[in-house]
């Protein structure tokens, strides 16, 4: 596909395939300073990566093959209908692929502090909701990548596959698990029934997250008021260790990861 979509007008309404699901719309509705709903990952790499070549690779392999990465969600007035994905007419990959350096002394502590600050910042809703930072300044000629993507456009599994799509060889890797985007539009005019359906879907989106947001948390010593600051920490384990834990406890990989995080 060429990423072009027919212009929207009342006589040429966008198809339902371009709409966000109620759950994905809820991720947009409940994004706030103390509750950012983007996900991400950090990759530590051996060797330096030329930024120009890296930006070109992201443009070709990610943006060039997945239309969602050059689209932004457009919300309706008063959110009477679910948001829709629309192409950004002046898309610039370098708005999303950025080059930064770890301040001295460039050790793991300095890297984590930088990532804390970068990860806590909001994704600009006026543009496609993702960023990738190429980070230099680490010892031993290492580099790092910080990937940020809003939860409305991606899940955990597809996030890993997107990172894999940027690695060589591309032909040997499965494509990212991102929903296909319909290009073009179907005919039809907005009507009262369309508005009613939109309001119902928007209400469903809000109710999906409302219980989690407004349900009182049980009183524990760990509860407190959230701020907009974030700390990102990590631990290193071999895959064999994780598989051994999974087998010993008779649980899933996700269970092991959640136990480690806890």
N, C-alpha and C positions, 0 to 999 in steps of 0.2 A: 504494500500500500504506500501511497505517497504522502500520507498524513494530512491531506487536504479534506476539508469537510464543507459541505454545502452551507452557505450562509443561512442563518435562522431568521425566519419571519413568521408572522401569524399564519400565513398560508403555507408555510413550509416548516412545520414544527419539528424539533429534533426527535429522533426515535428514542424509545424507552431504553435501548441498549446503551445510550450515552449517559444515562442517569446513574448517580451513585445509589448503591443499595441503602436501605434504611440504617443498617449498622455502620456502613462507611460514612454516611451523612452524620450519624451521631458523633463519630470521631471528630468531625469538623465543628459541630455545634458546641461540644463541651471542651474544646481547646481553650485554655486560659493561662495567664502568666504562671500560676502555681501548679498547673496541671497540663503540661505540654504533651500532646498526643502524637509525637513523632517517635520513631524507633531508629536504631542505628547499630553500627558495629565499628570496631577498630581492628585494623589489620597491620601487623608489624612486618616489615619487608626487609630482606637483605639487599643492600645496594641502593643507589640513588636512581630516581626516575626523572627523566627530562619532562618538565611540565608541559611544554608545547605538544610533545608527542602523546603525553597522557591525556590531555584535553581532547586531542583529535581522536584518540582511541575511544574515549567515552562518547563523543559525538557520533562516531561511526557504529560502534558496537551496541551501545545502549539506546541513545536517543534515535539513532538511525533505524533501529529495528523495532523499538517499542514506542508507539505513538503516545502512550500515557505520559512519557517523560518529557514531552513538550506540550502537555495540556495542563490547565489549571481548573479548579472547580469554581463554577459560577453559581452563587447563591441567589435565590429569589428574594424579592422584597418581602419582609416579614416571614421569610422561610415558609411560604404557603405551599411550596412544592419542593421536592427533593432537588438538591443541586445537580448540575450537569457539567460534564467535562467539556471544555472548549479549547481549541488550539490557541496558543499564544502567537499572535501574528508576527511579533518581532523577537522571536526566541533567540537567545544568545547563550550558548553552552557555557561561556566563561562567567556568566552570572551565577552559575551553579557549581562549576568546578573551580576551586580556589587554591591558591598556593600560599602557605604560611610556614613559619619556622619556629621551632621550639626555642624559647629564650635560654640564655646561658644559666646553668651549666649544661643543659641539654640532656639531663639524665631522665630516668623514668618518672621521678617526682615532678620535674618540669613539664614532661609530656602529659601527665595526668592532669595537672593544673590547667594547661592549655585546652585539653579536651573537655574538662569541666565547663570552661567558659564557652567554648564553641557549641557544645551539645545543648547548653541551657538556652541558647538564643532561639527566638521564634523563626519558623519558616514563613517567608513573606507570602500571604495568600493571594497577592496580586500576580504571582508567577507560579510555575509548576513547583510542587511542594517537595523538593529534594535538593540536597547539597552534598558534594564530595570534596573533602579537603585533602590535598597532598601536603604532607608535613615533612619538612627537612630539619636539619640541625641536630640530629641524633648521633651519638657516638658510633664509631665503627662503620661509617658510611651507610647507616641504615635509614630507611624512610618509614612513614606510617600513612595510613589512609583512615580518615573518619568519614563514614557514610551516614547521612541523615535522610530519612524518608518518612513522610507522614503516614500514619496508620490507615488513613482513608484510601491510600493507593497501593498498599502492600501488606503482606503478612510475613511472619518470621521465615517460613520456608522459602518463599520467593525472594526474600531479601538475601539469603545465602546464595541463591541461584543467580541473582543479579551480579553479585561479587564474582562468582565463578565465570560469568559471561565475559568479564573484562580480562580474564586470564587466558593465556595461550595453552593448548591450541583450542580455538573457538569451536572448531568442527567436532571435537570429541565431547563437548559438554551439552547437556540438555538445555533447551531454551528456558528462560525465566517463566515462572508460573504466574503470569500477569494476564488478567482477563483481556480478551480481544476487544478492540474498539471498533464500533461500526462507523464506517465513513459514508457520508451521504445522509440523507434525511428522508423520512417518510412524509407523505402528504397528510393533510388534515389541519383543522383549525382548533385552537383552544376553545373549549366549551365549558359550561357549568359542570358537567360530569368530570371533565378533565381536572378542574379546580378542586372538586370534591375528592377525587382520587389522590390528587397531590397533597391535600391537607391530611387525608388519612395516612398516607405514607410518611409524611413529615411527622405526624403525631406518633406513629410507630417508632420512628427513629429516635425521637425524644424519650419515649417510654423505655426503650432498650437500655439507655444509660442512666435514666433518672433514678432507678432503684439503687444503682451502685453509688451515685453521687449523693443522694439525699438520705439513704438509709443510714441510721446512726451506727457508728462503729462501736464495738464493745470497748468498755474502758480498760485500758492496759497501760503499763508504764511507758510503752513505746509510742503512744499516740501523741501528736502535737500538731501545731499549726504549720502547714506547708508554706515554704517560701518559693521564690522563683529560682533559687540556686540549686545546682545539681553537683553531685560527686560521682564520678565514674571510676570504678576500681575493677581489677581483674585478677584472676588466679590461673595458673597454668597446670594442666593435667594432660596426660597422654590419653589418646582415645582408648587404648587397652584398659587403662584404669577405670574409665567411665563405663566401659562395657562390662568389666568385672563387677562393679558396683550394681549395675543394672541386673546382671544375672544373679548375684547373691541375694538381692532384695526382691527379685521377681517383679520389677517395675519397668517403666518406660524410660527412655533417654530424657524426656522432658521432666519426669519425676526427679531424676538424679540432678539435673540442672537446677530445678527449683529448690531442691534441698540444699545445694551448695550456696545458692543466692540467699536463702533464708539464714 
